[in-house]
Amino acid sequence: MAGAVVIGAGPGIGRAVAVRLAREGLAVAVMARTKESVEAAARAVAAAGGKALPLVADATDEVASRAALDAAEAALGPADLVVYNAALIRPDAVGDLPARAHLDAWAVNVVGAITAAARVLPGMAARGAGTFIVTGGMPEPKPGYVSLSLGKAGVRSLVDLLDRQYAAAGVHVATVTVTGAVAPGTAFDPDEIAAHYWRLHTQRPEAWEREITH
């Protein structure tokens, strides 16, 4: 069975993506900072008829993150799809946060994705196939969301860089850019957004998209 890892599998997009992938027949590992989050994601996957491997790890902790990805590979085999959905979402304007808080936000929004990419993409490239998707947002920066605007600009650049490095080896690197607040029953319903991740994963190389905007 093909395997997938969802990093940042809390309520909303991450959990919805895990459920969608399980419904499509993938074995899924779900990773989040708290036991409560990963257990809730695993229950949602089970309710959809699948089974999820719960992994507790903070995406900003390089050692813990890599260990969780190692555990996912040991249990499920090399991942065909890895989704990085972790983010620190909060309103803040220039001058609201001390430097340390900006660095903490950057660690979640960007550096965690770098850690995950460095762990899984070389293996995908060696196998000649794989998908790495980052949840993006803020296509235009907003003065009331400075740290998030900077973080989403950072992951957009990261996706560009990784695509340039790994596309020729058969690895599809892409982003799903979400332009509004996620909530069930709205235009930003997480189940509808989750469909984009599956669409990206199943695209043929000649039709690869690097970004889908919702």
DOBASE-893554 format. One record per residue (C-alpha): residue in one letter; chain; x, y, z. Coordinates in nm, 4 decimals, decimal comma, always signed. Example, Ala and Ser with C-alpha at 12.3 -4.5 7.8 and 13.67 -1.06 7.14 Angstrom:
BEGIN
[A; A; [+1,2300; -0,4500; +0,7800]]
[S; A; [+1,3670; -0,1060; +0,7140]]
// end
This chain:
BEGIN
[M; A; [+0,0000; +0,0000; +0,0000]]
[A; A; [+0,1252; +0,3467; -0,0854]]
[G; A; [+0,1995; +0,5713; +0,2109]]
[A; A; [+0,1561; +0,9370; +0,2999]]
[V; A; [+0,2561; +1,1663; +0,5854]]
[V; A; [+0,0562; +1,4710; +0,6934]]
[I; A; [+0,2579; +1,7112; +0,9095]]
[G; A; [+0,0332; +1,9505; +1,0967]]
[A; A; [-0,2657; +1,7171; +1,1158]]
[G; A; [-0,4738; +1,9307; +1,3473]]
[P; A; [-0,8394; +2,0262; +1,2939]]
[G; A; [-0,9087; +2,1846; +0,9580]]
[I; A; [-0,7022; +2,1206; +0,6478]]
[G; A; [-0,4549; +1,8723; +0,7936]]
[R; A; [-0,7178; +1,6375; +0,9296]]
[A; A; [-0,9292; +1,6693; +0,6145]]
[V; A; [-0,6294; +1,5850; +0,3954]]
[A; A; [-0,5484; +1,2789; +0,6060]]
[V; A; [-0,9069; +1,1558; +0,5716]]
[R; A; [-0,9107; +1,2170; +0,1956]]
[L; A; [-0,5848; +1,0295; +0,1444]]
[A; A; [-0,7073; +0,7361; +0,3521]]
[R; A; [-1,0267; +0,7218; +0,1463]]
[E; A; [-0,8120; +0,7049; -0,1651]]
[G; A; [-0,6383; +0,3976; -0,0271]]
[L; A; [-0,3178; +0,5427; +0,1146]]
[A; A; [-0,1743; +0,4384; +0,4483]]
[V; A; [-0,1427; +0,7647; +0,6418]]
[A; A; [+0,0860; +0,8861; +0,9194]]
[V; A; [-0,0424; +1,1959; +1,0981]]
[M; A; [+0,1958; +1,4241; +1,2850]]
[A; A; [+0,1201; +1,7116; +1,5217]]
[R; A; [+0,2552; +1,8711; +1,8384]]
[T; A; [+0,0043; +1,7163; +2,0756]]
[K; A; [-0,1232; +1,3679; +2,1457]]
[E; A; [-0,4789; +1,5037; +2,1408]]
[S; A; [-0,4420; +1,6325; +1,7848]]
[V; A; [-0,2941; +1,3173; +1,6377]]
[E; A; [-0,5429; +1,0935; +1,8164]]
[A; A; [-0,8320; +1,3047; +1,6885]]
[A; A; [-0,6910; +1,2837; +1,3359]]
[A; A; [-0,6519; +0,9069; +1,3694]]
[R; A; [-1,0142; +0,8762; +1,4849]]
[A; A; [-1,1318; +1,0817; +1,1871]]
[V; A; [-0,9371; +0,8571; +0,9512]]
[A; A; [-1,0811; +0,5470; +1,1213]]
[A; A; [-1,4328; +0,6857; +1,0840]]
[A; A; [-1,3632; +0,7143; +0,7119]]
[G; A; [-1,2646; +0,3494; +0,6955]]
[G; A; [-0,8884; +0,3941; +0,7102]]
[K; A; [-0,6144; +0,3649; +0,9667]]
[A; A; [-0,3648; +0,6333; +1,0646]]
[L; A; [-0,0306; +0,6096; +1,2406]]
[P; A; [-0,0276; +0,8864; +1,5059]]
[L; A; [+0,3080; +1,0599; +1,5580]]
[V; A; [+0,3615; +1,3291; +1,8194]]
[A; A; [+0,6369; +1,5724; +1,7205]]
[D; A; [+0,6888; +1,9459; +1,6975]]
[A; A; [+0,7735; +2,0445; +1,3400]]
[T; A; [+1,0160; +2,3058; +1,4729]]
[D; A; [+1,2184; +2,0413; +1,6584]]
[E; A; [+1,4529; +1,9035; +1,3924]]
[V; A; [+1,5475; +1,5930; +1,5885]]
[A; A; [+1,1887; +1,5066; +1,6807]]
[S; A; [+1,0592; +1,5808; +1,3319]]
[R; A; [+1,3172; +1,3620; +1,1612]]
[A; A; [+1,2576; +1,0848; +1,4149]]
[A; A; [+0,8834; +1,0948; +1,3436]]
[L; A; [+0,9472; +1,0732; +0,9701]]
[D; A; [+1,1838; +0,7827; +1,0331]]
[A; A; [+0,9079; +0,6108; +1,2327]]
[A; A; [+0,6562; +0,6683; +0,9537]]
[E; A; [+0,8936; +0,5142; +0,7005]]
[A; A; [+0,9649; +0,2162; +0,9239]]
[A; A; [+0,5927; +0,1498; +0,9685]]
[L; A; [+0,4544; +0,2364; +0,6259]]
[G; A; [+0,7513; +0,2297; +0,3928]]
[P; A; [+0,8924; +0,5273; +0,2025]]
[A; A; [+0,6228; +0,7938; +0,1638]]
[D; A; [+0,4823; +0,8600; -0,1813]]
[L; A; [+0,3289; +1,1848; -0,0544]]
[V; A; [+0,4289; +1,4223; +0,2234]]
[V; A; [+0,2126; +1,7219; +0,3148]]
[Y; A; [+0,3505; +2,0065; +0,5257]]
[N; A; [+0,0529; +2,1851; +0,6783]]
[A; A; [+0,2004; +2,3255; +1,0014]]
[A; A; [+0,1625; +2,7012; +1,0486]]
[L; A; [+0,1418; +2,9638; +1,3197]]
[I; A; [-0,1594; +3,1769; +1,2355]]
[R; A; [-0,2129; +3,4926; +1,4396]]
[P; A; [-0,2720; +3,8632; +1,3775]]
[D; A; [+0,0298; +4,0859; +1,4339]]
[A; A; [+0,1479; +4,4164; +1,2923]]
[V; A; [+0,5000; +4,5533; +1,2617]]
[G; A; [+0,6192; +4,6287; +1,6135]]
[D; A; [+0,3734; +4,3979; +1,7882]]
[L; A; [+0,6132; +4,1070; +1,8361]]
[P; A; [+0,9634; +4,0812; +1,9784]]
[A; A; [+1,2310; +3,9321; +1,7558]]
[R; A; [+1,2085; +3,5959; +1,9357]]
[A; A; [+0,8391; +3,5632; +1,8486]]
[H; A; [+0,9126; +3,6322; +1,4817]]
[L; A; [+1,1823; +3,3655; +1,4842]]
[D; A; [+0,9420; +3,1184; +1,6469]]
[A; A; [+0,6814; +3,1890; +1,3780]]
[W; A; [+0,9397; +3,1475; +1,1018]]
[A; A; [+1,0449; +2,8151; +1,2540]]
[V; A; [+0,6902; +2,6790; +1,2198]]
[N; A; [+0,5952; +2,8402; +0,8926]]
[V; A; [+0,9154; +2,7781; +0,6963]]
[V; A; [+1,1991; +2,5956; +0,8728]]
[G; A; [+0,9861; +2,2941; +0,9627]]
[A; A; [+0,9071; +2,2510; +0,5940]]
[I; A; [+1,2784; +2,2656; +0,5130]]
[T; A; [+1,3485; +1,9945; +0,7708]]
[A; A; [+1,0798; +1,7690; +0,6247]]
[A; A; [+1,1930; +1,8309; +0,2685]]
[A; A; [+1,5544; +1,7554; +0,3524]]
[R; A; [+1,4489; +1,4257; +0,5089]]
[V; A; [+1,2147; +1,2922; +0,2388]]
[L; A; [+1,2980; +1,4490; -0,0969]]
[P; A; [+1,6363; +1,2838; -0,1577]]
[G; A; [+1,4701; +0,9436; -0,1158]]
[M; A; [+1,1890; +1,0382; -0,3528]]
[A; A; [+1,4439; +1,1566; -0,6066]]
[A; A; [+1,6370; +0,8305; -0,5773]]
[R; A; [+1,3152; +0,6380; -0,6433]]
[G; A; [+1,2208; +0,8707; -0,9289]]
[A; A; [+0,8765; +0,9583; -0,7909]]
[G; A; [+0,6994; +1,1327; -0,5069]]
[T; A; [+0,4958; +1,4373; -0,4115]]
[F; A; [+0,5732; +1,7065; -0,1542]]
[I; A; [+0,2979; +1,9626; -0,0926]]
[V; A; [+0,3085; +2,2671; +0,1334]]
[T; A; [-0,0036; +2,4497; +0,2474]]
[G; A; [+0,0408; +2,8114; +0,1449]]
[G; A; [-0,1631; +3,1269; +0,1833]]
[M; A; [-0,1454; +3,5052; +0,1846]]
[P; A; [-0,0919; +3,5515; -0,1910]]
[E; A; [-0,0763; +3,9206; -0,1044]]
[P; A; [+0,0860; +4,0324; +0,2234]]
[K; A; [-0,1449; +4,1819; +0,4862]]
[P; A; [-0,0210; +4,4491; +0,7306]]
[G; A; [-0,2305; +4,2912; +1,0082]]
[Y; A; [-0,0654; +3,9509; +0,9621]]
[V; A; [+0,3027; +4,0290; +0,9330]]
[S; A; [+0,4590; +3,7061; +1,0595]]
[L; A; [+0,2184; +3,4912; +0,8565]]
[S; A; [+0,2657; +3,7026; +0,5430]]
[L; A; [+0,6417; +3,6613; +0,5707]]
[G; A; [+0,6091; +3,2908; +0,6414]]
[K; A; [+0,3843; +3,2207; +0,3444]]
[A; A; [+0,6131; +3,4220; +0,1168]]
[G; A; [+0,8950; +3,2068; +0,2498]]
[V; A; [+0,7279; +2,8749; +0,1747]]
[R; A; [+0,6294; +2,9955; -0,1716]]
[S; A; [+0,9972; +3,0585; -0,2406]]
[L; A; [+1,0873; +2,7252; -0,0844]]
[V; A; [+0,8477; +2,5405; -0,3144]]
[D; A; [+1,0045; +2,7202; -0,6108]]
[L; A; [+1,3546; +2,6215; -0,4993]]
[L; A; [+1,2620; +2,2587; -0,4330]]
[D; A; [+1,0811; +2,2308; -0,7643]]
[R; A; [+1,3904; +2,3561; -0,9454]]
[Q; A; [+1,6062; +2,1058; -0,7597]]
[Y; A; [+1,3902; +1,7933; -0,7713]]
[A; A; [+1,1415; +1,8113; -1,0604]]
[A; A; [+1,3860; +1,6624; -1,3086]]
[A; A; [+1,4237; +1,3616; -1,0766]]
[G; A; [+1,0489; +1,2946; -1,0909]]
[V; A; [+0,9439; +1,4655; -0,7675]]
[H; A; [+0,6377; +1,6895; -0,7775]]
[V; A; [+0,6748; +1,9834; -0,5359]]
[A; A; [+0,3722; +2,2104; -0,5096]]
[T; A; [+0,1673; +2,4358; -0,2858]]
[V; A; [-0,2024; +2,4724; -0,2153]]
[T; A; [-0,2540; +2,8434; -0,1508]]
[V; A; [-0,5583; +2,9077; +0,0670]]
[T; A; [-0,6811; +3,2656; +0,0462]]
[G; A; [-0,9299; +3,2794; +0,3327]]
[A; A; [-1,0232; +3,1501; +0,6760]]
[V; A; [-1,0914; +2,7760; +0,6736]]
[A; A; [-1,4279; +2,6665; +0,8139]]
[P; A; [-1,6704; +2,3827; +0,7338]]
[G; A; [-1,9687; +2,4775; +0,5219]]
[T; A; [-1,8039; +2,7886; +0,3774]]
[A; A; [-1,6216; +2,8617; +0,0535]]
[F; A; [-1,3122; +2,7465; +0,2421]]
[D; A; [-1,4459; +2,4114; +0,3583]]
[P; A; [-1,1498; +2,1890; +0,4532]]
[D; A; [-1,2930; +1,8883; +0,2698]]
[E; A; [-1,3069; +2,0863; -0,0531]]
[I; A; [-0,9554; +2,2157; -0,0008]]
[A; A; [-0,8304; +1,8618; +0,0682]]
[A; A; [-0,9346; +1,7598; -0,2814]]
[H; A; [-0,6603; +1,9811; -0,4245]]
[Y; A; [-0,3892; +1,7774; -0,2511]]
[W; A; [-0,5131; +1,4565; -0,4073]]
[R; A; [-0,5407; +1,6259; -0,7460]]
[L; A; [-0,1799; +1,7429; -0,7263]]
[H; A; [-0,0592; +1,4005; -0,6172]]
[T; A; [-0,2284; +1,2219; -0,9061]]
[Q; A; [-0,1265; +1,4604; -1,1848]]
[R; A; [+0,0881; +1,3204; -1,4631]]
[P; A; [+0,4306; +1,4866; -1,4907]]
[E; A; [+0,3467; +1,6633; -1,8142]]
[A; A; [+0,0487; +1,8290; -1,6408]]
[W; A; [+0,2113; +1,9159; -1,3073]]
[E; A; [+0,0954; +2,2349; -1,1411]]
[R; A; [+0,3203; +2,4046; -0,8886]]
[E; A; [+0,0392; +2,5979; -0,7221]]
[I; A; [-0,3346; +2,5617; -0,6796]]
[T; A; [-0,5142; +2,8611; -0,5327]]
[H; A; [-0,8353; +2,8140; -0,3363]]
// end
